[in-house]
């Protein structure tokens, strides 16, 4: 009888696909519309995506050192515990469970159902009344069903999750590449392109009141504030790259493959995201007409339901464009959630083994995966599908993520001092400059969010702090 433990069965390609697949969900097809309304010009939009990519790659390069030192299930949770102790690692695990991992799973599942509604409009129009004020839409039920299905599939073994990740991530990478190539070949040098890049740094906020468009220009401190609060949308679209560290115990030669996969995955997605936004700007006018009925007339800022990706596809493929893009986003979000479901349960498994999570979550099933941890994660993510809107889930989960990304990278400095002789198969690239620069940039973004978006950022902070009394209760038990 074989020992029931996590099995190292994933290679570098699998790990890289998990990084890229977990990052590419719904955001790249949606958030540019809101970003356009918030900052008002092509130059600032592209700069925000570039800064997001640099921040993400810097973090990935820094995480490689910690991943090489501690190739264990739980990843970031383990790194934080070694640098700061059990309470801080619990606060991270608590926040991942309550909002970061489960909140993103819910947001991506909601986006999946939203685009499925393109083919079945009744999903978002019809509701089930459960008595009194409680109504559940069929779209919410579909979102929950998608999470349940992926949980069931992953509970049957890591090879199932690996297969879904390979198929769906490969499909969306090829599809995004096709969108970029066709978009640039059609749009470069067109009237739309020239108009979008005529006054490339004219920043301002665009609003619509009673059908009338107004543009409020800004610069200086106001511009810095707008950029800092708007970048959360692109950061959300680039988040979840760290999920590969959660499954370190199932990756072959993790000291080499995890650092490599972190860099390769984040770099590939960064390039794709920037080029996708260049393609959007080549195909669609930045500021269109909110009352228009066609994608070209609506432009990027006023794309229907913010579906800027669908608008771009409509310019390329005509009437079929919306349906083609809807299928792409369904593939993208489904594959993204597979990676999130697969990875998150390993963190809760590690917490349980430390006595800081439900005891049953620390058990492996007959397929050598933490089945009960998967189902606990599924249950809470399903609740969040009912309780939160896509935008709210996006903002407070991303703010909370940034806090712990900073702490984790700060742990590199702490462990270099506490454990100078520890084995480090990979050392953080550009240390200490790049880790320091990352911490400074993300600190500025978090401060900006607390000032300009206090409701959602504040809620993210409150959720983290609520974990303190929960920790002491858990320790007593």
Beta strands, then each sheet from edge to edge (+ up, - down):
strand 1: 127-129
strand 2: 135-137
strand 3: 204-209
strand 4: 212-217
sheet 1: 1+ 2-
sheet 2: 3+ 4-
end
